[in-house]
Amino acid sequence: MLEVGSGTGAITIDLALFAPGRTYGLDLDSAANGFAGALLPDVPFVTGDGLRLPFASGAFEACVCHFLLLWTADPTQVLREMRRVTAPGGWVACLAEPDYGGRIDFPQALRSLGEWQSGALRRQGAHIEIGRTLLGLLHAAGLEQVQGGVLGAEWRADQIAEVDPTEWATLRHDLAGSQHEAHLEALQQAEHLARRQGSRVLYVPTFYGHGRVPPAA
């Protein structure tokens, strides 16, 4: 099994349990590969580009990615490469791709947070609505038996009350120097109040999909 865009190995850990001794990771970032390799010494991590995978055709039984396509310049080409290195009859799977165009923020006063973040991500080159296109991309890559869906969501009381400082740090970084920066403090206080009251909802639809490489003739 190959994971394309394996990063620091957060998902590779689970894949390696599923296919022990037969799991590989690939990422553009050599530093991330070094971190992942120290975490999972039995998994080979290769530095390479998903647009041109450095593997022979049909080398793997399955090929997966996770939160990768939204950052790729040509998602269809990445999926075609994933199909190429997967053996006939094998599977290509996209475990999670978000769709920020469908983001829900509640209370209503917080709706602008999602709009601002989507704009910031778009300026960074992200395909913010990649999720809704996933099934079409899998078909365009030449896969068969394509299936997919949307990951479920739930809001437990402890999760609603918990404030994630990294979310706000990222938002402030993304909006630095913009006209919205001055309003963030008031919105942050409003969000903290909503969490204390138990009414905060933040939902970004996250799609998954998979397809089979056509069997050899």
C-alpha positions in Angstrom: 0.0 0.0 0.0 1.2 3.5 -0.8 0.1 6.7 0.9 0.6 9.8 -1.3 1.2 12.9 0.7 2.0 11.0 3.9 3.3 14.1 5.7 4.4 13.4 9.3 2.8 9.9 9.2 -0.3 10.6 11.1 -2.4 8.4 8.9 0.4 6.1 7.9 0.4 4.7 11.5 -3.0 3.2 10.9 -2.2 2.0 7.4 0.9 0.2 8.6 -1.2 -1.7 11.1 -3.6 -2.7 8.3 -0.7 -3.8 6.0 2.3 -4.4 8.2 5.6 -4.6 6.3 3.9 -3.6 3.1 3.2 0.1 3.6 5.0 3.0 1.9 4.7 6.7 2.3 5.5 9.5 -0.2 5.7 13.3 0.4 7.3 16.3 -1.2 8.7 17.5 2.1 11.9 15.6 3.0 11.8 17.0 6.6 8.3 15.5 7.1 9.6 12.2 5.7 12.4 12.3 8.2 10.0 12.9 11.1 7.7 10.1 9.9 10.6 7.7 9.3 11.7 8.2 12.9 8.1 7.5 14.1 7.7 4.5 11.9 11.1 2.9 11.2 9.6 -0.1 9.4 7.9 2.0 6.8 9.9 3.3 3.8 9.2 7.1 3.2 10.1 8.4 -0.2 10.6 12.1 -1.2 8.7 12.6 -4.4 6.0 14.4 -6.3 2.4 13.0 -6.6 2.2 14.4 -10.1 5.1 12.0 -11.1 5.2 9.1 -8.7 8.7 7.5 -8.7 7.3 3.9 -8.8 6.8 1.3 -11.5 3.3 0.8 -12.9 1.3 -1.7 -10.9 3.7 -1.7 -7.9 1.0 -1.5 -5.2 -2.2 -3.3 -4.4 -3.8 0.0 -3.1 -2.9 3.7 -3.1 -4.5 6.2 -0.8 -4.4 9.9 0.0 -5.8 12.1 2.8 -6.3 15.9 2.6 -4.0 16.0 -0.4 -6.0 16.9 -3.5 -7.1 20.3 -2.2 -3.5 21.4 -2.3 -2.4 19.9 -5.6 -2.1 21.8 -8.8 -3.7 19.1 -10.9 -5.8 16.7 -8.8 -6.8 14.6 -11.8 -3.2 14.0 -12.7 -2.4 12.9 -9.2 -5.2 10.4 -9.3 -4.1 9.1 -12.7 -0.6 8.5 -11.2 -2.1 6.8 -8.2 -4.1 4.6 -10.6 -0.9 3.9 -12.7 1.1 2.6 -9.7 -1.8 0.4 -8.5 -2.1 -3.1 -9.9 -5.1 -4.0 -12.1 -8.0 -4.9 -9.8 -6.5 -2.8 -6.9 -8.1 0.2 -5.3 -7.4 4.0 -5.2 -8.9 5.7 -2.2 -9.2 9.4 -1.1 -9.9 9.1 2.6 -10.8 12.7 3.3 -11.1 15.9 1.1 -12.9 19.0 2.6 -15.4 21.3 1.0 -15.1 24.7 2.5 -17.9 26.0 0.2 -20.3 24.0 2.4 -18.9 25.2 5.7 -21.5 25.9 8.4 -20.8 28.4 11.2 -23.3 29.0 14.0 -24.3 31.3 15.7 -24.9 33.3 12.6 -22.7 36.2 13.8 -19.7 33.8 13.2 -20.5 33.1 9.6 -17.9 35.6 8.3 -15.2 33.4 9.8 -15.8 30.7 7.3 -16.0 33.2 4.4 -12.7 34.8 5.4 -10.9 31.5 5.8 -12.2 30.2 2.5 -10.8 33.4 0.8 -7.5 33.0 2.5 -7.2 29.3 1.5 -8.1 30.2 -2.1 -5.4 32.9 -2.2 -2.9 30.2 -1.0 -3.9 28.0 -4.0 -6.3 25.6 -2.3 -9.2 24.0 -4.2 -11.7 24.9 -1.5 -14.6 23.0 -3.0 -12.6 19.9 -3.9 -14.8 17.6 -1.8 -17.9 17.9 -4.1 -15.8 17.2 -7.2 -14.2 14.0 -5.8 -16.5 11.4 -7.4 -16.1 13.1 -10.8 -12.3 13.2 -10.4 -12.1 9.5 -9.6 -14.1 8.8 -12.8 -11.9 11.1 -14.8 -8.9 9.2 -13.6 -10.2 6.1 -15.3 -11.4 4.2 -12.2 -14.3 1.8 -12.0 -16.9 1.0 -9.3 -16.5 4.5 -7.9 -18.2 5.1 -4.6 -18.1 7.9 -2.0 -19.8 9.9 0.6 -19.5 12.5 3.4 -18.0 11.8 6.8 -20.4 12.2 9.7 -20.1 14.7 12.5 -21.1 15.0 16.1 -20.8 17.7 18.7 -20.3 16.4 22.2 -20.5 18.9 25.1 -16.8 18.6 26.0 -15.8 19.2 22.3 -18.1 22.3 22.0 -16.6 23.8 25.1 -13.0 23.2 24.1 -11.2 26.1 22.4 -8.6 25.1 19.8 -5.8 27.7 19.9 -4.3 26.4 16.7 -7.4 27.2 14.8 -7.3 30.9 15.8 -3.5 31.1 15.3 -3.9 29.8 11.8 -6.8 32.2 11.1 -4.8 35.2 12.3 -1.8 34.1 10.2 -4.0 33.7 7.1 -5.7 37.0 7.5 -2.6 39.0 8.6 -2.6 42.4 6.9 -6.2 42.1 5.6 -9.1 44.3 6.3 -10.6 41.6 8.5 -7.8 41.4 10.9 -9.1 44.1 13.2 -12.4 42.3 13.6 -11.0 39.0 14.7 -10.7 39.8 18.4 -14.4 40.6 18.7 -15.3 37.4 16.8 -13.0 35.3 18.9 -14.7 36.5 22.0 -18.1 35.8 20.4 -17.0 32.3 19.6 -15.7 31.6 23.1 -19.0 32.8 24.5 -20.9 30.5 22.1 -18.7 27.5 23.2 -19.4 28.3 26.9 -23.1 28.4 26.1 -22.9 25.1 24.2 -24.3 26.5 21.0 -21.2 26.6 18.8 -21.4 24.6 15.5 -18.5 24.5 13.0 -18.9 22.0 10.2 -16.9 21.6 7.0 -18.3 18.8 4.8 -15.5 16.2 4.3 -15.9 13.8 1.4 -14.3 10.4 0.8 -14.2 8.2 -2.3 -12.6 5.2 -3.9 -12.5 3.4 -7.1 -11.1 0.2 -8.6 -8.4 0.0 -11.2 -9.8 -1.9 -14.2 -8.7 -5.5 -14.3 -6.2 -6.5 -16.9 -7.8 -7.6 -20.2 
